[in-house]
Every structure is written in structure tokens, then in C-alpha cells.
Amino acid sequence: MSKNFINELRWRGLLQDVIPGCEEKLLENPISGYIGFDPTADSLHIGSLVQILILMHFQNSGHQPIVLIGGATGMIGDPSGKSSERNLLTKDELEKNIRGIKSQLSKFLNFDSKEKNSAVIFDNNDWFKNINLIDFIRDIGKHLTVNYMVAKDSVKKRLSKESSEGMSFTEFTYQLIQAYDFYHLFKNENCLIQMGGSDQWGNITSGTELIRKKTGEKAFALTCPLITKTDGSKFGKTEDGNVWLDRNRTSPYKFYQYWLNISDEDAFKYIKIFTFYSEIEIEEFIKTHKDAPHQRSLQKIISSDLTKLVHSKNDLDKVIIASNILFGKSTSKDLELLDEKTFLDVFDGVPKVELSLESLKNNTSINDFLYEAGFLSSKSEINRAIKENSISINKEKIDANFSLTKSNLICGKYILAQRGRKNYFLIIIH
């Protein structure tokens, strides 16, 4: 007997729409279910994280998760929730994106084929590349009427006055192609349920309808709500754009900081959605947070758990050290532990200046060096600050006798000057 997957989603706020009978079917026996991911980039972002977590809950409940990469549908673009048509990708771009996504998903799901409910990955281009257009419109297209397809919200919105561009026939066919994916997996992999975001409900139920028309059997569907932020801004977006799961696009430090900076209102919701703690544990976490909201305990739990899940325990340790450099007590040894990307992320926006290596060699006194760098407005001000013990180099207090050498360079090229607790200045040596 499987755990109650639907109930798990329900109390976590992850259940929007569900076809009647789905919960009972899931409790009868372990079954296979899938979620599709369009390879529009070589990395998923945190908007996809909810779907990944749903597949993880699905597998943890004893069921078999199927990941479907849209190698074929990615060439078209899904109109759901979009106001304009997506740019079409080249074959090389698609292949690169598919490789990146497959690699990422293996971190979250167990693909060990020895397990009964081992996750599997398919690419829908593997079957669509062999399908003849005439056969497709004759054998599949006849089962879904245009009236039925146009009635879907995703299509109606694009055809309404809200969108001046309308919808191309290419995008209109997306619904039919996604429906065929479900039918193919139902027939060949005994996949009984498709899951996705609430904006996918129309496409998903087109699949259950096609299966009913073609086989006379019942397939199931469920969706989760689209994740929102209380302040009205878009979830998963920053000034730099998307928050990606790929460390080369969004560093572990920036990933951690995104979650650390969420509002209390969002934290009360996200602790259920983005962690695997039990209902009792989460109630206790929320109570602790409400007793001392200034400590932001929920944000710390969410950011730590997700950084460890998406990246690693080692990355989490590093980003906590990095965060303490700005906001807590730290030493030059802490700075030495940071890689260059994290170091630059931590001090992003700090005033900076570039100096040549000769400047470092020629300036015998720290006063002269800091003056040339423009750290303070005059040598007398620098002298006074040093006497007041308020200047640090690389997080260590200095006196007038301190001398800089190449050995002081962080990552071989940076010097971090600081006055007081919060006034940082970055000197780049090249």
C-alpha cells in the first residue's frame, strides 16, 4: 500500500485540480506518473522546482516517476500562460539543453534501475521523429475537435483581445502533441497519471480525453497551484533574472540569499512547499518563528535545506561562511575559503578600483597604498582611521606598520579594505 500522495500534496498546499477517483487509484497500487519539462534552457530554474519536488514526493510515496523531456514540443513552445510566441530553438540548442536538464534531474530522483519505482526519463522526440503527419492527423487529430481545443483557457486567452499577436497554428498544435505524449506513455509505459502546474490543466485533460477516446480507459490528472509571492512580484525572479538551479547561472551564494530574503508571509507558505519536514515539525518551526520573527528562523531552514538539496552540504557550509563575512564576525581565513565567484557575489555592489601590481610593489606604506586606491579622501584621514583601529584589510585590523605583499591577495588578485563594520572597498590588482 502506497502512502497517501494526494493527502501529502493537499496539506502542503500543492494540490489545485484533480480528476475524481485519482486519490483512490493511487492508494490501490503503486503506479507510474509523469511530468513534462520543456528544454528551453540548459538548466531548470526554481519555477521548475515545485514540479521536481512533486515527483520526489511521488517516488517517496512508492510510485514510479517518469520525466518527459520535450525534445519535440520544445521545438514549438507551449502557449500556456504566455502572451507571445516562444522563439524556436535549433536542434543543437535543444540537444545541449536536454543534456543539461537530464544531468540536473538525476540529483533529485532515484534512477537506480534496481529499485521497483526507479525514475525513468524519456524524450518525446524519440517517438515524434518517426510519426508521419498524415497518420498523425488521421489517427489522433480526429479525436479532439477544434471546439474542444479552443475552449481551453490557455487557447482562449491567446485568442482574446488581451493578446494582439493571436496564436500560430504551430502553437495551437501543442495541445494535441502533449495529449499524444500522455497517450503514448499510457499505452507503452502503463503511465496512468500526468501532473503539472495549474496552467497545464487544459493540456493535461486533453490527454485524458484522447486516452478515453482511443482506448475506452480512464487516465488521471492533477495540478498544483502556480507559486506566487505575497508582494506581487514574480516568484523566482531577481534583478538579474531567473534564479537557476545551475551554479554557473546562479551561484550557490545567490541561490541561498534569494531564499534567505523571502518575506515572513511567503516563508509560512514555502516551508510546506519546499521542504520535506512533517506537518508536526513544520507547525513547530512556524511557532518558533512567530515567537522570535527577528531571527528569521524559517528563512534559514528553507534556504539551508534547498541549497543542500540543489547544490551540496559543502556549498551550504561555504555560503554560510560567505554570509557571515558580510553580516557576522569572520576572519581572513574565512575569506581564503571562498572561491572567486562566491567572493565576487558577496561583495557585488561594493565600491571597487583597479590598480596595477606595480602599485602594490611601489607603495611601501599601507597609508600610501590606500590613498592611491582612493579608499579615503586624504592621507591624514587614513592615518586617523588607522590610529582609531577602524581599518581592516582582508577582515584583519591593521596598524601603521602593516605592509601589503602579494601573499595578501585573495584569489591571487583582490584586497578587501574595510572601515568600521559595514564600509567595504574592493581593490583589484592586475
DRENDO-1510 file (C-alpha; in Angstrom, 1 decimal, always signed):
<recs>
REC; n; res; u; v; w
REC; 1; MET; +0.0; +0.0; +0.0 .
REC; 2; SER; +1.4; +3.4; -1.0 .
REC; 3; LYS; +1.5; +6.4; +1.2 .
REC; 4; ASN; -1.3; +8.9; +0.5 .
REC; 5; PHE; +0.4; +11.0; -2.1 .
REC; 6; ILE; -2.6; +13.3; -2.7 .
REC; 7; ASN; -3.0; +14.0; +1.0 .
REC; 8; GLU; +0.7; +14.9; +1.2 .
REC; 9; LEU; +0.2; +17.4; -1.6 .
REC; 10; ARG; -3.0; +18.7; -0.1 .
REC; 11; TRP; -1.7; +19.7; +3.3 .
REC; 12; ARG; +1.4; +21.2; +1.8 .
REC; 13; GLY; -0.7; +23.5; -0.4 .
REC; 14; LEU; +0.4; +21.7; -3.6 .
REC; 15; LEU; -2.9; +20.5; -4.9 .
REC; 16; GLN; -5.1; +22.6; -7.3 .
REC; 17; ASP; -7.1; +20.4; -9.6 .
REC; 18; VAL; -7.5; +16.6; -9.6 .
REC; 19; ILE; -9.7; +14.2; -11.7 .
REC; 20; PRO; -12.2; +12.4; -9.5 .
REC; 21; GLY; -11.0; +8.9; -8.5 .
REC; 22; CYS; -7.3; +9.8; -8.7 .
REC; 23; GLU; -6.7; +9.5; -4.9 .
REC; 24; GLU; -8.3; +6.1; -4.7 .
REC; 25; LYS; -6.4; +4.9; -7.7 .
REC; 26; LEU; -3.1; +6.0; -6.2 .
REC; 27; LEU; -3.9; +4.1; -2.9 .
REC; 28; GLU; -4.8; +0.8; -4.7 .
REC; 29; ASN; -1.3; +0.0; -6.0 .
REC; 30; PRO; +1.9; +1.8; -7.0 .
REC; 31; ILE; +1.5; +3.4; -10.4 .
REC; 32; SER; +3.6; +5.4; -12.9 .
REC; 33; GLY; +3.0; +9.1; -13.4 .
REC; 34; TYR; +4.8; +11.8; -15.4 .
REC; 35; ILE; +5.6; +15.5; -15.6 .
REC; 36; GLY; +7.0; +17.1; -18.7 .
REC; 37; PHE; +9.8; +19.7; -18.8 .
REC; 38; ASP; +10.4; +21.8; -21.9 .
REC; 39; PRO; +14.1; +22.2; -22.7 .
REC; 40; THR; +14.0; +26.0; -23.3 .
REC; 41; ALA; +17.4; +26.4; -21.5 .
REC; 42; ASP; +20.3; +24.1; -20.4 .
REC; 43; SER; +19.2; +24.5; -16.8 .
REC; 44; LEU; +15.9; +24.4; -14.9 .
REC; 45; HIS; +15.1; +27.3; -12.6 .
REC; 46; ILE; +13.3; +27.4; -9.3 .
REC; 47; GLY; +10.0; +27.8; -11.1 .
REC; 48; SER; +10.5; +24.1; -12.1 .
REC; 49; LEU; +11.5; +23.2; -8.5 .
REC; 50; VAL; +7.9; +22.6; -7.5 .
REC; 51; GLN; +7.4; +20.0; -10.2 .
REC; 52; ILE; +10.6; +18.3; -9.3 .
REC; 53; LEU; +9.5; +18.2; -5.6 .
REC; 54; ILE; +6.2; +16.7; -6.7 .
REC; 55; LEU; +8.0; +13.9; -8.5 .
REC; 56; MET; +10.1; +13.4; -5.4 .
REC; 57; HIS; +7.0; +13.1; -3.2 .
REC; 58; PHE; +5.5; +10.8; -5.8 .
REC; 59; GLN; +8.6; +8.5; -5.6 .
REC; 60; ASN; +8.7; +8.7; -1.8 .
REC; 61; SER; +5.1; +7.5; -1.8 .
REC; 62; GLY; +6.1; +4.3; -3.6 .
REC; 63; HIS; +5.1; +5.4; -7.1 .
REC; 64; GLN; +7.3; +5.5; -10.3 .
REC; 65; PRO; +8.1; +9.0; -11.6 .
REC; 66; ILE; +8.5; +9.5; -15.3 .
REC; 67; VAL; +10.3; +12.6; -16.5 .
REC; 68; LEU; +9.4; +13.6; -20.0 .
REC; 69; ILE; +11.8; +16.0; -21.7 .
REC; 70; GLY; +10.1; +17.8; -24.6 .
REC; 71; GLY; +12.6; +17.4; -27.3 .
REC; 72; ALA; +9.8; +17.6; -29.9 .
REC; 73; THR; +7.5; +20.0; -28.1 .
REC; 74; GLY; +10.4; +22.2; -27.3 .
REC; 75; MET; +10.7; +23.0; -31.0 .
REC; 76; ILE; +7.2; +24.5; -30.8 .
REC; 77; GLY; +6.7; +26.2; -27.5 .
REC; 78; ASP; +3.8; +25.9; -25.1 .
REC; 79; PRO; +1.2; +28.7; -25.3 .
REC; 80; SER; +0.0; +28.1; -21.7 .
REC; 81; GLY; +0.5; +31.3; -19.6 .
REC; 82; LYS; +2.3; +33.0; -22.4 .
REC; 83; SER; +1.4; +36.3; -24.1 .
REC; 84; SER; +3.6; +35.8; -27.1 .
REC; 85; GLU; +5.1; +33.0; -29.1 .
REC; 86; ARG; +8.3; +31.5; -27.9 .
REC; 87; ASN; +11.5; +31.7; -30.0 .
REC; 88; LEU; +12.1; +28.4; -31.8 .
REC; 89; LEU; +15.3; +26.6; -30.9 .
REC; 90; THR; +17.8; +24.9; -33.2 .
REC; 91; LYS; +18.5; +21.2; -32.9 .
REC; 92; ASP; +21.9; +21.8; -31.4 .
REC; 93; GLU; +20.5; +24.2; -28.8 .
REC; 94; LEU; +17.8; +21.6; -27.9 .
REC; 95; GLU; +20.3; +18.8; -27.5 .
REC; 96; LYS; +22.5; +20.9; -25.3 .
REC; 97; ASN; +19.5; +21.9; -23.1 .
REC; 98; ILE; +18.3; +18.3; -22.9 .
REC; 99; ARG; +21.7; +17.1; -21.7 .
REC; 100; GLY; +21.8; +19.8; -19.0 .
REC; 101; ILE; +18.3; +19.1; -17.7 .
REC; 102; LYS; +18.8; +15.3; -17.6 .
REC; 103; SER; +22.0; +15.8; -15.6 .
REC; 104; GLN; +20.2; +18.1; -13.1 .
REC; 105; LEU; +17.3; +15.8; -12.5 .
REC; 106; SER; +19.5; +12.9; -11.5 .
REC; 107; LYS; +20.3; +14.9; -8.4 .
REC; 108; PHE; +16.7; +14.8; -7.2 .
REC; 109; LEU; +15.3; +11.5; -8.3 .
REC; 110; ASN; +16.5; +7.9; -7.8 .
REC; 111; PHE; +17.2; +6.5; -11.3 .
REC; 112; ASP; +18.6; +3.2; -9.9 .
REC; 113; SER; +17.0; +0.6; -12.1 .
REC; 114; LYS; +17.3; -2.0; -9.3 .
REC; 115; GLU; +14.5; -0.2; -7.5 .
REC; 116; LYS; +10.9; -1.1; -8.3 .
REC; 117; ASN; +9.9; +2.5; -8.6 .
REC; 118; SER; +13.1; +3.7; -10.2 .
REC; 119; ALA; +12.6; +7.0; -12.0 .
REC; 120; VAL; +12.9; +7.0; -15.8 .
REC; 121; ILE; +13.5; +9.7; -18.4 .
REC; 122; PHE; +12.1; +9.9; -21.9 .
REC; 123; ASP; +12.4; +12.4; -24.7 .
REC; 124; ASN; +9.2; +12.8; -26.8 .
REC; 125; ASN; +11.3; +13.4; -29.9 .
REC; 126; ASP; +12.1; +9.7; -29.8 .
REC; 127; TRP; +8.6; +8.8; -30.9 .
REC; 128; PHE; +7.6; +12.0; -32.8 .
REC; 129; LYS; +10.6; +11.8; -35.2 .
REC; 130; ASN; +9.1; +8.7; -36.7 .
REC; 131; ILE; +5.5; +9.9; -37.0 .
REC; 132; ASN; +4.1; +10.8; -40.4 .
REC; 133; LEU; +1.9; +14.0; -40.5 .
REC; 134; ILE; -0.9; +12.4; -42.4 .
REC; 135; ASP; -1.0; +9.4; -40.0 .
REC; 136; PHE; -1.0; +11.8; -37.0 .
REC; 137; ILE; -3.9; +14.0; -38.1 .
REC; 138; ARG; -5.9; +11.0; -39.2 .
REC; 139; ASP; -5.3; +8.7; -36.2 .
REC; 140; ILE; -5.0; +11.4; -33.4 .
REC; 141; GLY; -6.4; +14.7; -34.7 .
REC; 142; LYS; -9.8; +13.3; -35.4 .
REC; 143; HIS; -10.4; +12.5; -31.7 .
REC; 144; LEU; -10.2; +16.1; -30.4 .
REC; 145; THR; -12.5; +18.7; -32.0 .
REC; 146; VAL; -11.4; +22.2; -32.7 .
REC; 147; ASN; -14.3; +23.4; -30.5 .
REC; 148; TYR; -12.9; +21.3; -27.6 .
REC; 149; MET; -9.4; +22.6; -28.1 .
REC; 150; VAL; -10.4; +26.3; -28.4 .
REC; 151; ALA; -12.4; +26.1; -25.2 .
REC; 152; LYS; -9.2; +25.6; -23.2 .
REC; 153; ASP; -8.2; +28.7; -21.1 .
REC; 154; SER; -4.7; +28.7; -22.5 .
REC; 155; VAL; -6.0; +29.0; -26.0 .
REC; 156; LYS; -8.9; +31.4; -25.2 .
REC; 157; LYS; -6.6; +33.9; -23.6 .
REC; 158; ARG; -4.3; +33.9; -26.6 .
REC; 159; LEU; -7.2; +34.4; -29.0 .
REC; 160; SER; -8.8; +37.1; -26.9 .
REC; 161; LYS; -8.2; +40.8; -27.1 .
REC; 162; GLU; -5.7; +40.5; -24.3 .
REC; 163; SER; -3.2; +39.3; -26.9 .
REC; 164; SER; -2.7; +41.3; -30.1 .
REC; 165; GLU; -0.5; +38.7; -31.7 .
REC; 166; GLY; -3.0; +35.9; -31.7 .
REC; 167; MET; -1.8; +32.3; -31.9 .
REC; 168; SER; +0.0; +30.5; -34.7 .
REC; 169; PHE; -1.1; +27.1; -35.9 .
REC; 170; THR; +2.2; +25.8; -34.7 .
REC; 171; GLU; +1.4; +26.7; -31.1 .
REC; 172; PHE; -2.2; +25.5; -31.5 .
REC; 173; THR; -1.0; +22.0; -32.2 .
REC; 174; TYR; +1.0; +21.9; -28.9 .
REC; 175; GLN; -2.1; +20.8; -27.0 .
REC; 176; LEU; -2.7; +17.8; -29.4 .
REC; 177; ILE; +1.0; +16.8; -29.3 .
REC; 178; GLN; +1.1; +16.9; -25.5 .
REC; 179; ALA; -2.1; +14.9; -25.4 .
REC; 180; TYR; -0.4; +12.3; -27.7 .
REC; 181; ASP; +2.6; +12.2; -25.2 .
REC; 182; PHE; +0.2; +11.1; -22.5 .
REC; 183; TYR; -1.5; +8.5; -24.7 .
REC; 184; HIS; +2.0; +7.1; -25.8 .
REC; 185; LEU; +3.2; +6.8; -22.2 .
REC; 186; PHE; -0.2; +5.3; -21.1 .
REC; 187; LYS; -0.1; +2.7; -23.9 .
REC; 188; ASN; +3.6; +1.8; -23.8 .
REC; 189; GLU; +4.7; +2.5; -20.2 .
REC; 190; ASN; +1.4; +2.0; -18.3 .
REC; 191; CYS; +1.6; +5.6; -17.2 .
REC; 192; LEU; -1.8; +6.4; -15.6 .
REC; 193; ILE; -1.4; +10.0; -14.4 .
REC; 194; GLN; +0.0; +13.2; -15.7 .
REC; 195; MET; +0.9; +16.1; -13.3 .
REC; 196; GLY; +1.9; +19.7; -13.8 .
REC; 197; GLY; +1.2; +23.3; -12.9 .
REC; 198; SER; -2.3; +24.6; -12.9 .
REC; 199; ASP; -1.7; +26.4; -16.2 .
REC; 200; GLN; -1.3; +22.9; -17.8 .
REC; 201; TRP; -4.7; +21.7; -16.8 .
REC; 202; GLY; -6.1; +22.2; -20.3 .
REC; 203; ASN; -3.3; +20.3; -22.0 .
REC; 204; ILE; -3.3; +17.5; -19.4 .
REC; 205; THR; -7.0; +16.9; -19.6 .
REC; 206; SER; -6.8; +16.8; -23.4 .
REC; 207; GLY; -4.5; +13.8; -22.8 .
REC; 208; THR; -7.0; +12.1; -20.6 .
REC; 209; GLU; -9.7; +12.7; -23.2 .
REC; 210; LEU; -7.6; +11.3; -26.0 .
REC; 211; ILE; -6.8; +8.2; -24.0 .
REC; 212; ARG; -10.6; +7.8; -23.3 .
REC; 213; LYS; -11.4; +8.2; -27.0 .
REC; 214; LYS; -8.7; +5.9; -28.2 .
REC; 215; THR; -8.8; +3.1; -25.6 .
REC; 216; GLY; -12.1; +3.5; -23.6 .
REC; 217; GLU; -10.0; +3.5; -20.4 .
REC; 218; LYS; -9.6; +6.2; -17.7 .
REC; 219; ALA; -6.4; +8.1; -17.1 .
REC; 220; PHE; -5.9; +10.6; -14.3 .
REC; 221; ALA; -4.6; +14.1; -13.9 .
REC; 222; LEU; -3.6; +16.6; -11.1 .
REC; 223; THR; -2.1; +20.0; -11.0 .
REC; 224; CYS; -0.5; +22.2; -8.3 .
REC; 225; PRO; -1.1; +25.9; -7.9 .
REC; 226; LEU; +1.4; +28.3; -9.5 .
REC; 227; ILE; +3.7; +29.6; -6.8 .
REC; 228; THR; +3.3; +33.4; -6.1 .
REC; 229; LYS; +4.9; +35.9; -3.8 .
REC; 230; THR; +2.9; +37.9; -1.3 .
REC; 231; ASP; +4.3; +41.3; -2.5 .
REC; 232; GLY; +3.0; +40.7; -6.0 .
REC; 233; SER; +6.5; +40.3; -7.6 .
REC; 234; LYS; +7.2; +37.2; -9.7 .
REC; 235; PHE; +8.4; +34.1; -7.9 .
REC; 236; GLY; +11.9; +33.0; -8.8 .
REC; 237; LYS; +12.9; +36.4; -10.3 .
REC; 238; THR; +15.6; +38.8; -9.2 .
REC; 239; GLU; +17.1; +42.0; -10.7 .
REC; 240; ASP; +19.5; +39.6; -12.5 .
REC; 241; GLY; +16.6; +37.5; -13.9 .
REC; 242; ASN; +15.7; +33.9; -13.1 .
REC; 243; VAL; +17.1; +32.0; -10.1 .
REC; 244; TRP; +18.6; +29.0; -11.8 .
REC; 245; LEU; +19.4; +25.5; -10.5 .
REC; 246; ASP; +22.7; +25.6; -12.4 .
REC; 247; ARG; +25.6; +27.0; -10.3 .
REC; 248; ASN; +27.1; +28.7; -13.3 .
REC; 249; ARG; +24.0; +30.7; -13.9 .
REC; 250; THR; +23.0; +31.4; -10.3 .
REC; 251; SER; +25.8; +30.8; -7.8 .
REC; 252; PRO; +25.0; +28.8; -4.6 .
REC; 253; TYR; +25.6; +32.0; -2.6 .
REC; 254; LYS; +23.0; +34.0; -4.6 .
REC; 255; PHE; +20.6; +31.0; -4.6 .
REC; 256; TYR; +20.9; +30.9; -0.8 .
REC; 257; GLN; +20.4; +34.6; -0.4 .
REC; 258; TYR; +17.2; +34.5; -2.6 .
REC; 259; TRP; +15.5; +32.2; -0.1 .
REC; 260; LEU; +17.0; +33.9; +2.9 .
REC; 261; ASN; +15.4; +37.2; +1.9 .
REC; 262; ILE; +11.8; +36.0; +1.4 .
REC; 263; SER; +9.1; +37.6; +3.5 .
REC; 264; ASP; +7.7; +36.1; +6.6 .
REC; 265; GLU; +4.3; +35.6; +4.8 .
REC; 266; ASP; +6.0; +33.7; +2.0 .
REC; 267; ALA; +8.1; +31.7; +4.5 .
REC; 268; PHE; +5.0; +30.4; +6.2 .
REC; 269; LYS; +3.8; +29.0; +2.8 .
REC; 270; TYR; +7.2; +27.9; +1.4 .
REC; 271; ILE; +8.3; +25.9; +4.4 .
REC; 272; LYS; +5.5; +23.4; +3.5 .
REC; 273; ILE; +6.2; +23.5; -0.3 .
REC; 274; PHE; +9.9; +23.4; -0.4 .
REC; 275; THR; +11.0; +21.2; +2.4 .
REC; 276; PHE; +10.2; +17.6; +3.4 .
REC; 277; TYR; +9.5; +18.1; +7.1 .
REC; 278; SER; +6.4; +16.5; +8.5 .
REC; 279; GLU; +3.3; +18.5; +9.3 .
REC; 280; ILE; +4.0; +18.4; +13.1 .
REC; 281; GLU; +7.6; +19.5; +12.6 .
REC; 282; ILE; +6.5; +22.4; +10.3 .
REC; 283; GLU; +3.9; +23.6; +12.9 .
REC; 284; GLU; +6.7; +23.7; +15.5 .
REC; 285; PHE; +9.0; +25.6; +13.1 .
REC; 286; ILE; +6.3; +28.2; +12.4 .
REC; 287; LYS; +5.6; +28.6; +16.2 .
REC; 288; THR; +9.3; +29.1; +16.9 .
REC; 289; HIS; +9.5; +31.7; +14.1 .
REC; 290; LYS; +6.4; +33.6; +15.4 .
REC; 291; ASP; +7.9; +33.7; +18.9 .
REC; 292; ALA; +11.1; +35.5; +17.6 .
REC; 293; PRO; +10.5; +36.7; +14.0 .
REC; 294; HIS; +13.6; +38.9; +14.0 .
REC; 295; GLN; +15.7; +35.7; +14.0 .
REC; 296; ARG; +14.2; +34.7; +10.6 .
REC; 297; SER; +14.4; +31.0; +11.6 .
REC; 298; LEU; +12.0; +29.8; +8.8 .
REC; 299; GLN; +14.0; +31.6; +6.1 .
REC; 300; LYS; +17.2; +30.0; +7.4 .
REC; 301; ILE; +15.7; +26.5; +7.4 .
REC; 302; ILE; +14.3; +26.9; +3.8 .
REC; 303; SER; +17.5; +28.5; +2.4 .
REC; 304; SER; +19.7; +25.9; +4.1 .
REC; 305; ASP; +17.6; +22.9; +3.0 .
REC; 306; LEU; +17.2; +24.0; -0.6 .
REC; 307; THR; +20.9; +24.9; -1.0 .
REC; 308; LYS; +21.9; +21.5; +0.3 .
REC; 309; LEU; +19.3; +19.8; -2.0 .
REC; 310; VAL; +20.1; +21.7; -5.2 .
REC; 311; HIS; +23.8; +22.1; -4.6 .
REC; 312; SER; +25.6; +20.2; -1.7 .
REC; 313; LYS; +26.3; +20.3; +2.0 .
REC; 314; ASN; +29.8; +21.6; +1.2 .
REC; 315; ASP; +28.2; +24.5; -0.8 .
REC; 316; LEU; +25.9; +25.3; +2.1 .
REC; 317; ASP; +28.8; +25.4; +4.5 .
REC; 318; LYS; +30.6; +27.9; +2.1 .
REC; 319; VAL; +27.6; +30.2; +1.6 .
REC; 320; ILE; +27.0; +30.4; +5.4 .
REC; 321; ILE; +30.7; +31.4; +5.8 .
REC; 322; ALA; +30.2; +33.9; +3.0 .
REC; 323; SER; +27.1; +35.3; +4.6 .
REC; 324; ASN; +28.8; +35.7; +7.9 .
REC; 325; ILE; +31.6; +37.7; +6.2 .
REC; 326; LEU; +29.1; +40.5; +5.5 .
REC; 327; PHE; +26.8; +40.2; +8.4 .
REC; 328; GLY; +28.8; +38.5; +11.2 .
REC; 329; LYS; +32.2; +38.0; +12.8 .
REC; 330; SER; +34.7; +36.5; +10.4 .
REC; 331; THR; +38.5; +36.3; +9.7 .
REC; 332; SER; +40.9; +36.4; +6.9 .
REC; 333; LYS; +40.8; +32.5; +7.0 .
REC; 334; ASP; +37.1; +32.6; +6.1 .
REC; 335; LEU; +37.9; +34.8; +3.1 .
REC; 336; GLU; +40.5; +32.2; +2.0 .
REC; 337; LEU; +37.9; +29.5; +1.9 .
REC; 338; LEU; +35.8; +31.3; -0.7 .
REC; 339; ASP; +36.2; +30.6; -4.4 .
REC; 340; GLU; +36.4; +33.7; -6.7 .
REC; 341; LYS; +32.8; +33.6; -7.9 .
REC; 342; THR; +31.4; +33.4; -4.4 .
REC; 343; PHE; +33.8; +36.2; -3.2 .
REC; 344; LEU; +32.6; +38.5; -6.0 .
REC; 345; ASP; +29.0; +37.6; -5.3 .
REC; 346; VAL; +29.4; +38.5; -1.7 .
REC; 347; PHE; +30.9; +41.9; -2.5 .
REC; 348; ASP; +28.7; +42.7; -5.5 .
REC; 349; GLY; +27.9; +46.4; -5.5 .
REC; 350; VAL; +30.8; +47.3; -3.2 .
REC; 351; PRO; +32.9; +50.3; -4.4 .
REC; 352; LYS; +35.9; +49.0; -6.3 .
REC; 353; VAL; +39.1; +50.2; -8.0 .
REC; 354; GLU; +41.7; +48.5; -10.2 .
REC; 355; LEU; +45.4; +49.0; -9.6 .
REC; 356; SER; +48.5; +47.5; -11.2 .
REC; 357; LEU; +50.7; +45.0; -9.4 .
REC; 358; GLU; +53.4; +47.8; -9.6 .
REC; 359; SER; +51.3; +49.9; -7.2 .
REC; 360; LEU; +51.4; +47.2; -4.7 .
REC; 361; LYS; +55.2; +46.8; -5.0 .
REC; 362; ASN; +56.0; +50.6; -5.1 .
REC; 363; ASN; +53.9; +51.7; -2.1 .
REC; 364; THR; +56.0; +50.8; +0.9 .
REC; 365; SER; +53.3; +52.1; +3.4 .
REC; 366; ILE; +49.7; +51.0; +3.8 .
REC; 367; ASN; +48.8; +54.7; +4.0 .
REC; 368; ASP; +50.2; +55.4; +0.6 .
REC; 369; PHE; +48.6; +52.4; -1.0 .
REC; 370; LEU; +45.1; +53.1; +0.4 .
REC; 371; TYR; +45.4; +56.7; -0.7 .
REC; 372; GLU; +46.4; +55.8; -4.2 .
REC; 373; ALA; +43.4; +53.4; -4.3 .
REC; 374; GLY; +41.1; +56.2; -3.3 .
REC; 375; PHE; +39.9; +54.4; -0.2 .
REC; 376; LEU; +39.5; +57.6; +1.8 .
REC; 377; SER; +39.8; +61.2; +0.8 .
REC; 378; SER; +43.2; +62.1; +2.3 .
REC; 379; LYS; +46.3; +60.5; +3.9 .
REC; 380; SER; +45.5; +62.3; +7.2 .
REC; 381; GLU; +42.0; +60.7; +7.2 .
REC; 382; ILE; +43.6; +57.3; +6.6 .
REC; 383; ASN; +46.2; +57.9; +9.4 .
REC; 384; ARG; +43.5; +59.0; +11.8 .
REC; 385; ALA; +41.3; +55.9; +11.0 .
REC; 386; ILE; +44.3; +53.6; +11.4 .
REC; 387; LYS; +45.0; +55.1; +14.9 .
REC; 388; GLU; +41.4; +54.7; +15.8 .
REC; 389; ASN; +41.8; +51.0; +14.9 .
REC; 390; SER; +38.9; +51.2; +12.5 .
REC; 391; ILE; +40.6; +49.9; +9.3 .
REC; 392; SER; +40.8; +46.3; +8.3 .
REC; 393; ILE; +42.5; +44.6; +5.4 .
REC; 394; ASN; +41.0; +41.2; +4.5 .
REC; 395; LYS; +39.0; +41.3; +7.7 .
REC; 396; GLU; +42.1; +41.8; +10.0 .
REC; 397; LYS; +42.7; +45.1; +11.9 .
REC; 398; ILE; +45.9; +46.9; +10.8 .
REC; 399; ASP; +48.2; +49.4; +12.3 .
REC; 400; ALA; +50.6; +51.9; +10.6 .
REC; 401; ASN; +53.4; +49.3; +10.3 .
REC; 402; PHE; +51.3; +46.9; +8.3 .
REC; 403; SER; +52.7; +46.2; +4.8 .
REC; 404; LEU; +50.9; +44.6; +1.9 .
REC; 405; THR; +52.5; +41.9; -0.3 .
REC; 406; LYS; +51.4; +39.6; -3.0 .
REC; 407; SER; +50.7; +37.0; -0.3 .
REC; 408; ASN; +47.8; +39.2; +1.0 .
REC; 409; LEU; +45.9; +38.9; -2.3 .
REC; 410; ILE; +42.6; +37.0; -2.1 .
REC; 411; CYS; +42.2; +34.5; -5.1 .
REC; 412; GLY; +45.5; +36.0; -6.3 .
REC; 413; LYS; +44.1; +39.4; -7.2 .
REC; 414; TYR; +41.8; +41.1; -4.6 .
REC; 415; ILE; +42.3; +43.1; -1.5 .
REC; 416; LEU; +39.3; +43.9; +0.8 .
REC; 417; ALA; +39.6; +47.1; +2.6 .
REC; 418; GLN; +37.1; +48.0; +5.3 .
REC; 419; ARG; +36.4; +50.9; +7.6 .
REC; 420; GLY; +34.1; +50.2; +10.6 .
REC; 421; ARG; +31.7; +47.3; +10.3 .
REC; 422; LYS; +29.9; +48.0; +7.0 .
REC; 423; ASN; +32.0; +50.2; +4.7 .
REC; 424; TYR; +33.8; +47.9; +2.3 .
REC; 425; PHE; +36.1; +48.7; -0.6 .
REC; 426; LEU; +37.5; +46.2; -3.1 .
REC; 427; ILE; +40.9; +46.7; -4.7 .
REC; 428; ILE; +41.6; +44.6; -7.8 .
REC; 429; ILE; +45.2; +44.0; -8.6 .
REC; 430; HIS; +46.1; +43.1; -12.2 .
</recs>
